[in-house]
């Protein structure tokens, strides 16, 4: 089925093949692309399935890739893979329309689950927006400090930077982060960011 296709876009051949092999073992149809430019050049009028893309690539990076997909009117779900130091870029990618981001290193099932979710929820952004009222209710339960930590996370800041900005210890930030994740019922940082963006907690 074309709806089951996963396009892997990564300039590193070893990573590309590894991701392709992993997803193939989960019975997805795989298409490998060595760059966003190559993908866009070969893309048909309507792209089916979903895309798994690295955020840092030469030429067209993950952010510009999302912008070009949007400019073409493509609503294909995109999952961005990022290094730990690139969380700010991943958050920016979600603001540009990515449905999820996954930090390296990750367990195999994390990527497989994310792809299943992306394929099952083609209009994930709309589905999340439909729950915006419920998300805003959860936001209202956060303390002022938890809200400040959330704002830092949505800005893509690491715990140490948030701690410095707020004049508290990184350990205290971790505690606030754990509490707000629990209150928001967020299963991951990307889930938390997606909810915050859907509720309009930041521009």
LOTI-994749 format. One line per field, with one value per residue (C-alpha): residue in three letters; x, y, z; residue number from 1. Coordinates in steps of 0.2 Angstrom, whole numbers. Each point is the difference from the previous one (the first is absolute). Layout:
<rs>
residu <- [ala ...] $
c1 <- [X ...] $
c2 <- [Y ...] $
c3 <- [Z ...] $
num <- [NUM ...] $
</rs>
This chain:
<rs>
residu <- [unk unk unk unk unk unk unk unk unk unk unk unk unk unk unk unk unk unk unk unk unk unk unk unk unk unk unk unk unk unk unk unk unk unk unk unk unk unk unk unk unk unk unk unk unk unk unk unk unk unk unk unk unk unk unk unk unk unk unk unk unk unk unk unk unk unk unk unk unk unk unk unk unk unk unk unk unk unk unk unk unk unk unk unk unk unk unk unk unk unk unk unk unk unk unk unk unk unk unk unk unk unk unk unk unk unk unk unk unk unk unk unk unk unk unk unk unk unk unk unk unk unk unk unk unk unk unk unk unk unk unk unk unk unk unk unk unk unk unk unk unk unk unk unk unk unk unk unk unk unk unk unk unk unk unk unk unk unk unk unk unk unk unk unk unk unk unk unk unk unk unk unk unk unk unk unk unk unk unk unk unk unk unk unk unk unk unk unk unk unk unk unk unk unk unk unk unk unk unk unk unk unk unk] $
c1 <- [0 7 -8 12 16 13 12 17 10 17 17 10 -1 3 -14 -12 3 -2 -16 -7 5 -9 -16 0 0 -16 -8 1 3 16 7 18 5 18 -6 -15 4 0 -17 -8 7 -8 -16 -17 -14 -7 12 -7 5 12 17 14 14 15 0 18 4 11 -9 -19 0 -15 -8 1 -6 -16 -2 1 -12 -12 2 -4 -16 6 -8 10 5 19 9 17 15 11 16 -2 9 -13 -16 -3 1 -13 -12 2 -4 -16 -4 2 -12 10 -11 13 19 10 17 15 4 -17 -8 -6 -18 0 2 -11 -14 2 -2 -15 -8 5 -8 -16 -2 3 -8 9 1 -18 -4 11 -8 -17 6 6 -13 5 18 -3 -9 16 11 -11 5 19 8 9 17 -6 -7 17 9 -13 3 19 -3 -11 14 12 11 9 -3 16 -5 -17 7 12 -14 -11 14 -3 10 -1 -7 -14 -4 0 -13 -11 2 -6 -15 -6 3 -12 -13 0 -1 15 8 16 7 -6 -18 2 6 -14 -13 7 1 -18 -7 9 11 13 0] $
c2 <- [0 17 7 -11 7 8 12 1 16 0 5 -13 -17 -11 9 -1 -18 -4 10 -9 -17 4 6 -14 -13 9 -4 18 3 10 13 7 17 7 18 11 7 -17 -4 16 -2 -18 4 -3 12 -8 -8 -15 -8 10 7 -4 14 5 18 4 -3 9 11 -1 -3 -7 17 6 -18 3 17 -6 -14 13 11 -14 -3 -17 -6 -15 -3 2 -7 9 -9 11 -1 5 17 4 0 18 -4 -14 12 12 -15 -3 18 -2 -15 -16 -12 -7 1 -14 3 -11 -13 -8 -17 -9 0 19 3 -14 6 18 -6 -10 15 11 -12 -2 18 9 16 -1 19 2 -14 9 17 -8 -4 17 4 -15 4 18 -7 -10 15 9 -12 4 11 16 -8 -16 12 9 -17 -5 16 -4 -17 6 12 -15 5 -14 -2 9 16 0 -1 14 11 -3 1 -18 -16 -13 -13 12 2 -19 -1 13 -8 -17 8 9 -15 -9 14 2 -20 2 -17 9 17 0 -3 14 12 -5 3 17 5 -6 10 15 2 9 9] $
c3 <- [0 -4 16 9 -8 11 -8 9 -4 7 -8 11 -10 15 10 -15 -3 19 1 -16 7 16 -8 -12 14 6 -17 -7 -18 0 -12 3 -5 3 1 1 -17 -8 9 -6 -18 -1 10 -9 1 16 12 9 16 12 0 13 -2 8 6 -4 -19 -12 -13 5 18 10 3 -18 -6 11 -7 -18 3 7 -15 -11 9 6 16 3 18 4 14 4 7 11 10 18 -3 -14 10 -4 -18 3 9 -15 -12 10 -2 -19 0 5 10 11 4 7 9 -3 6 1 2 -16 6 3 -19 -5 12 -7 -18 4 9 -15 -13 11 3 -17 7 17 1 -2 12 13 -3 3 17 3 14 10 -2 6 15 4 -2 12 14 -2 13 -6 1 -9 -14 -1 -2 -13 -10 1 -7 -14 -4 -2 15 10 18 5 -10 7 18 -4 -7 15 13 7 -1 -14 12 4 -18 -2 14 -7 -17 7 8 -15 -11 12 1 -19 -2 -12 -5 -7 -3 -18 6 13 -13 -12 13 5 -18 -3 15 -6 16 -11 -16] $
num <- [1 2 3 4 5 6 7 8 9 10 11 12 13 14 15 16 17 18 19 20 21 22 23 24 25 26 27 28 29 30 31 32 33 34 35 36 37 38 39 40 41 42 43 44 45 46 47 48 49 50 51 52 53 54 55 56 57 58 59 60 61 62 63 64 65 66 67 68 69 70 71 72 73 74 75 76 77 78 79 80 81 82 83 84 85 86 87 88 89 90 91 92 93 94 95 96 97 98 99 100 101 102 103 104 105 106 107 108 109 110 111 112 113 114 115 116 117 118 119 120 121 122 123 124 125 126 127 128 129 130 131 132 133 134 135 136 137 138 139 140 141 142 143 144 145 146 147 148 149 150 151 152 153 154 155 156 157 158 159 160 161 162 163 164 165 166 167 168 169 170 171 172 173 174 175 176 177 178 179 180 181 182 183 184 185 186 187 188 189 190 191 192 193 194 195 196 197 198 199 200 201 202 203] $
</rs>
